Amino acid sequence: MSLSLLRAWVLSICPGDGAMGHPKSSQVMVQTPYGSTLSPFPRLGSCGGEGEVPGSQILETHLNTMLDSGSQTQQRSSHSGPEASLWSSGFSVKLEAVTPFLGKYRPFVGRCCQTCTPKSWESFFHRSLMDLGFCNVILVKEENTRFRGWLVRRLCCFLWSLEQRIPPCRDAPQKIMESTGVQSLLPGRVLGGAGEGQPPALVQREVRRILGHIQAPPRPFLLRLFSWVLLRLLNCLFLNVQLHRGQMKMVHKAAEAGSPLVLLSTHKSLLDGILLPFVLLSQGLGVLRVAWDPCACSPALRALLRNLGGLFLPAEANLSLDSSEGVLARAVICAAVEQLLGSGQPLLIFLEDAPGAPGPRLSALGQAWLGLVVQAVQAGIVPDVTLVPVAVTYDLVPDAPYNMHHASAPLGLWTGALAVLQRLRRCWGCSHKVCVRVNLAQPFSLQEYITNARSCWSDRQTLEHLLQPIVLGQCTTVPDTEKEQEWTPVPRLLLALREEDRLLVRRLSRHVLNASVVSSAVMSTAIMATLLLCKHRKGVVLSRLLGEFSWLTEETLLRGFDVGFSGQLRSLVQHTLSLLRAHVVLLRVQQGDLLVVPRPGPGLVHLAHLSAELLPAFLSEAVGACAVQALVAGRVPCEGPWELQGVELLSQRELYHQVLLLLHLLPRDLLLLQPCQSSYCYCQEVLDRLIQCGLLVAEEAPSSRPACDTGRQRLSAKLLWKLSGDFSDSDSDHFEEAQGRCFRLSEQSRCPDFLIFLCRLLRPLLKAFTQAAAFLRQARLPDTESGYVEQLLEFLQASAQEEGLFELCPVAPCSAPAFISLPPEYADPSLAISAVWTFRDLGVLQQTSGLAGPQLMLSPAFASQESQDRLEQFIRQFVCS
């Protein structure tokens, strides 16, 4: 058969080609050389300018033609040869493999802690909930109303909003006035005041004024009107808002038990406080009262949000404990929370600060509201409260409210409306909209947590006592205690509680935030950003990117984390690249393929923020990989072959030691370890994960007895069990038993790439710490904390520009070479703040009082050049070069 007849036969059987497809589709073949007349794309010579291909213009055409023809060509060739290998890690899959992202293979995430809340772990869950599937909350049809007909189909959104159940709460102000805490301040003098005090009538007027700043009775007409407008708005902004029916049924079951619901949520966007009340109102849980940040909203916006169910802390609540105005305001806010919980209304509290806000991850305002809830339960005002961890994940966080939040002035009503209109204008006619996923974890009892959690508390030491002697070479043993590191300032409302109760609130908030993060779905943009930053910084061809995307998705699912997308692989990649078109560059290369390269500049930092959403799924392996890298790098040069590195034996004691050092160095806001889990248990979990993923292989030490030889073990020498609750022996006793256990790196071909991938997940933070240690030699100290952060950030940005990666992009051979500068992504303000706070806890920086406020200065222990070099070398050993 001649070549022309063969080509005509191929074009006739390929779907989407020839006359049955697009007019130009038949010209795009995988075998087409670059620059020939068959290519419909313009010639590309460099990044940017004429050489850049807008993703919105070529993605759909290219993916519908090149991938169709290329995939079928690969599939036809696979019949006579081995299966096409598309995974750099060594796995072999077909090009058109459709991964079952939805269905019975999707993990059901969000189970509560079995150690702290065992009864809740059994009561609010059933395996049948896993098969209920998902629903699109913003998709309202005729079936969602009580009416039928052609007119109902056109007015279904309006009729749906009229049918929402809004319970009245008209006597709330009177109940607050009659509460015990407020009544104790009415007769005689106000506690803490001076003089004869104020008359009861004036105090009642002051109570009403403070209560007006805190809340207002929800207005049913305004709520229904706002729900209808918000429904139309969400349909314009988002492609869908997915909610798992099984998770919603767990929350309904917890609400039917009689205890009030308190939802504790992460905070990705200001839109969370509007979206979550809409979702719960649409699911029949009533009006959700949202605890807003008063500093983020203007007075007009606060008035609107109060009428929609919002709650705000009064300014007087932050006054000193001996202030009469502060005492009265705190009594009113306590009474308001007690009345709200007693009436059974659900409450939403954000445990995180707003996204991108400079400061700790845990919100002081969220801990203040949570402390009020804990105080109401411990005082017996409410028998029990059901806590529900919540998380909202977006493909891309809406940028209009995000930018408005970081303005110098609070977000105003008209400014927010203008930002929404601008967002609608950009979304009008856009075929690729953002997807949203609402994640509800398993509810659990607060009373049960309070009873069981206190038994899991242990002694803790500061980072200075744990790591500073090891960094300076004064000792080599890690103390057998946990790390105490708290960056969130204690709010005034918590100062009125006992120290034990304040500790309970802090650990409860960290425990619930861990549950919320674990239950968060990983979106497609996070997977794509991780691939581009951690595996293919120089760029990757689109045909290979398909296999990498499927591999990372399956690895995420296998680790018990859910994903927030479904569908065919080709459509997912097309949708994701279209959303990231402002942060990636598409270049045309040989063989009719596309090269996807991260866009230089601020887009690289944005991709780093997106990839951070995937870090919790691989955090244990990433910590272990950095620890293994530190051990191997100290014995074998990094340039040495993998076979030489795999020969080295790594003892379990050495692995535990390195993992513990890295755990203490990393901030608690990043790790988010459960307070009931010790560091030694986490070390064992890290080691288990490294063995499960195939990076480590067990190896018998030459002088040790085989592990399977149990015949000569003296069981009487040491009991293999201990009484329940007997914690007299340390968890580190397992160290002595594991002296003979050794491991080596696996010799599989996929292991080197996978180890580097895991190390690069933590590289931005560790690299920022390393640069912060190098900056100590030229820092201008003493300085204020904000001033020193600015100094460090300027140094990180300068180092990033000097360390920019100039890589040769494999574009057309007949064109000029294209050099793309990819500066490192560690030049980030949040990483600079984490480095400064970590060095302060480590004892590198000391805080002293000065005329301009607290000043940071270099501590005497790290004043010498030798100690600074030791610090830099200690951190650098964990950084993947």
BELTAQUI-V510915 format. One line per field, one symbol per residue. ss: DSSP state (A for helix, B for strand, O for the rest). phi: phi as a letter, one per 20 degrees, with the letter a starting at -180 (. if undefined). psi: psi as a letter, one per 40 degrees, with the letter a starting at -180 (. if undefined). A space follows every 10 residues. Layout:
# BELTAQUI-V510915
ss=???
phi=???
psi=???
This chain:
# BELTAQUI-V510915
ss=OOAAAAAAAA AAAOOOOAAA OOOOAAAOOO OOOOOOOOOO OOOOOOOOAA AOBOAAAAAA AAAAAAAAAA AAAAAAAOOO OOOOOOOOOO OOOOOOOOOO OOOOOOOOOO OOOOOOOAAA AAAOOOAAAA AOOBBBOOOO OAAAOOOOOA AAAAOAAAAA AAOOOOOOOO OAAAAAAOOA AAAAAAOOOO OOOOOOOOOA AAAAAAAAAA AAAAOOOOOA AAAAAAAAAA AAAAAAABBB BBBBAAAAAA AAAAAAOOOB BBBBBOOOOO OAAAAAAAAA AAOOOOOOBB BOOAAABOAA AAAAAAAOOB BOOOAAAAOO OOOAAAAAAA AAAAAAAAAA AAOOOOBBBB OBOOOOOOOO OBOAAAAAAA AAAAAAAAOO OOOOBBBBBB BBBBOOOOAA AAAAAOOOOO BOAAAAAAAA AAAAAAAOOO OOOBBBBBBB OOOBBAAAAA AAAAAAOOOB BOAAAAAAAA AOOOOOOOOO OBBOOOOOOO OAAAAOOOAA AAAAAAAAAA AAAAAAAAAO OBOAAAAAAA AAAAOOOOOB BAAAAAAAAA AAAAAAAAOO OOBOOOOOAA AAAAAAAAAO OOOBBBBBOA AAOBBBBBOO OAAAAAAAAA AAAAAAAAAA AAAAAAAAAA AAAOOOOOOO OAAAAAAOOB BAAAAAAAAA AAAAAOOAAA AOOOOOOOAA AAAAAAAAAA AAOOOBBBBB OOOOOOOOOO OOOOOOOOOO OOOOOOOOOO AAAAAAAOOO BBBBBOOOOO AAAAAAAAAA AOAAAAAAAA AAAAAOOOOO OOBOAAAAAA AAAAAAAAAA AAOOBBBBBO OOOOOOOBBB BBOOOOOOAA AAAAAAAAAA AAOOBBBBBB OOBBBBBBOA AAOOAAAAAA AAAAAAOOOO O
phi=.fffffffff ffeffndmfe dffdffeecf efffnfffee effddbfnmf eedfffedff fffedfffff fffffffffd cfffeddfeo fdcffefdff fdofeffedn fffffecfff feeebbffff efndcefeed cffededcpf fffedfffff ffefecffbe effffffeff ffffeffmef fnedmendfg ffffffffff fffebbffeg ffffffffff fffffeedfa cebfffffff fffffffoef ecedcfcebf fgfdffffff ffendneeed eeeffecfgf fffffffeof ccfffffeff feefffffff ffffffffff ffenffcdce edfgfmffqf ffefffffff fffffffffn fcgaceecfc bdccgcfgef fffffeffef feffffffff ffffffefne eddeeccddd effbefffff fefffefcfc cffffedfff femebceefe beedbceffe fffeffefff ffffffffff ffffffffef feefffffff ffedccfeob ffffffffff ffffffffen dedebapfff fffffffffe feccddcecf mmddddcfff offfffffff fffeggfdff ffffffffff ffffdcgfef ffffffffed fffffgffff fffffffffe flfffedeff ffffffffff ffenfdcfcf fgdefgfeed fdfefffbfe bbffnedfef fffffffdfe ecccffeffe fgffffffff fefgffffff fffffffcfe cfbfffffff gfffffffff ffegeedeef effedffddd edfgeefcff ffffffffff ffnfdddceb feofddbfff fdeeffffff fffffffeee f
psi=hidddddddd ddehieiade aidedeehid ehiieieehe iihhdihibd ehhhdededd dddedddddd dddddddede aiihheheee ihiidfhhhg diaeehihie iiheddgddd dddfiidedd eeaiihdegh adeeieiiid ddddfddddd ddehhhiigd eddddddeid dddeedibih heiiaeiiid dddddddddd ddddiihhhd dddddddddd dddddddidi hihhdddddd dddddeeeii hhhhiigdid ededdddddd ddefeahhhh hihdeeiidd ddddddeeei ihhideeeii dehddddddd dddddddddd ddeehihhhh eiiihehhai dhhddddddd ddddddddee dhdihhhhhi hhiidhhhed dddddeidii hidddddddd ddddddeheh egiiiihhhh ihiihddddd ddddeeiiii iidddddddd deediehhif iihhhhehih iddedeiidd dddddddddd ddddddddeh ihiddddddd dddedgdeii iddddddddd ddddddddee iiifiiaidd dddddddddf deeihhihai ffiihhhhhi addddddddd dddedddedd dddddddddd dddedhidei iddddedhhh iddddddddd dddddiiddd dfihdehidd dddddddddd ddeedihhhh ideiiidege dehgdedhie iiihegfdii eededdeede hiiiiieide ddddddddde dedddddddd ddddeddeig iiiidddddd dddddddddd ddehhhihhg ahdeiiihhh hgiieeghdd dddddddddd deediihiia deahihihid dfdidddddd dddddddehh .
